[in-house]
Amino acid sequence: MRAGLMKEIICIESPTTVRDQYGGSTQTWTSFAHGVRAEVKSAVETRVTENMEIRHVEVVSFRCRFIEGLTANMRICWHGEYYRILGREFTRNYREVVIRTELIND
């Protein structure tokens, strides 16, 4: 592991369902891991066709130390933008993880 390459600071957020006084629920995001040092591995923009619509998707990979409890339904905040986790790849001895994400354009 080359920790000196992990120069970026990211925040990993977890979805939380909150019920209101009327029984309705809304999804909010809470901080799961804040101040995580990571290396941005790649930023690739691709074109995806969904429902007869062309959409540009930015795919970014983050490499960081192993984080216990990291799941695919979380998201990453980096430079004020949010990234949906597409997949995680752990190293053989679980010392680091590469997280593949896409930019959320909502």
C-alpha positions in Angstrom: 0.0 0.0 0.0 1.4 3.4 -1.0 -0.3 5.7 1.6 1.5 8.8 0.2 -0.8 8.6 -2.9 -3.9 8.9 -0.8 -4.1 12.7 -1.0 -7.9 13.3 -1.4 -10.3 13.5 1.5 -13.7 11.8 1.0 -16.8 11.2 3.2 -18.8 8.0 3.0 -22.5 8.4 3.8 -25.1 5.7 4.7 -28.8 5.9 3.9 -31.2 6.3 6.9 -34.9 6.1 6.9 -36.6 8.6 9.1 -40.3 8.4 10.0 -42.3 11.6 10.5 -45.2 12.1 12.9 -47.8 11.0 10.3 -46.1 7.6 9.7 -44.5 8.6 6.4 -40.9 7.9 5.8 -38.1 9.8 4.1 -34.6 8.8 3.2 -31.8 10.9 4.6 -28.0 10.5 4.6 -25.8 10.2 7.7 -22.0 10.2 7.8 -20.6 6.7 8.0 -16.9 7.5 7.7 -15.7 11.1 7.6 -12.3 12.3 6.6 -11.2 9.1 4.8 -8.0 9.6 2.8 -8.2 8.2 -0.7 -6.5 8.1 -4.1 -8.6 8.9 -7.1 -7.7 6.1 -9.5 -9.5 7.1 -12.7 -12.2 9.4 -14.0 -13.8 8.1 -17.2 -16.8 9.6 -18.9 -19.0 7.1 -20.9 -22.3 7.4 -22.8 -25.1 5.2 -21.7 -28.5 4.8 -23.5 -31.4 4.3 -21.1 -35.1 4.5 -22.1 -34.2 5.9 -25.5 -32.2 8.7 -23.9 -28.4 9.2 -24.1 -26.8 10.1 -20.8 -23.2 10.8 -19.9 -21.9 9.0 -16.9 -18.7 9.8 -15.1 -17.1 6.7 -13.5 -14.5 7.4 -10.8 -12.5 4.8 -8.7 -11.4 5.6 -5.2 -8.6 3.6 -3.4 -8.5 3.7 0.4 -7.7 1.7 3.4 -10.2 -1.1 4.3 -13.4 0.1 5.9 -15.4 -2.3 8.0 -19.1 -2.3 7.1 -18.9 -0.6 3.7 -21.9 -1.6 1.6 -23.0 -1.0 -2.0 -26.0 1.1 -1.0 -23.8 3.9 0.4 -22.5 6.9 -1.4 -19.3 9.0 -1.4 -19.1 12.8 -1.1 -16.0 14.3 -2.8 -15.5 18.0 -3.6 -19.2 18.7 -3.0 -20.4 16.0 -5.5 -22.0 12.7 -4.7 -21.0 9.4 -6.2 -23.1 6.2 -6.2 -21.2 3.0 -5.3 -21.2 0.5 -8.2 -18.8 -2.0 -6.8 -16.1 -2.7 -4.3 -12.9 -4.7 -4.8 -11.0 -5.7 -1.7 -7.3 -6.7 -1.7 -6.3 -10.2 -0.8 -5.4 -9.4 2.8 -8.2 -6.8 3.3 -5.8 -3.9 3.8 -7.3 -1.7 1.1 -10.4 -1.4 -1.1 -11.0 0.0 -4.5 -14.5 1.5 -4.8 -16.0 2.0 -8.3 -18.5 4.8 -8.4 -20.6 6.9 -10.8 -21.5 10.6 -10.4 -25.1 11.2 -9.3 -26.7 13.8 -11.6 -29.9 14.3 -9.6 
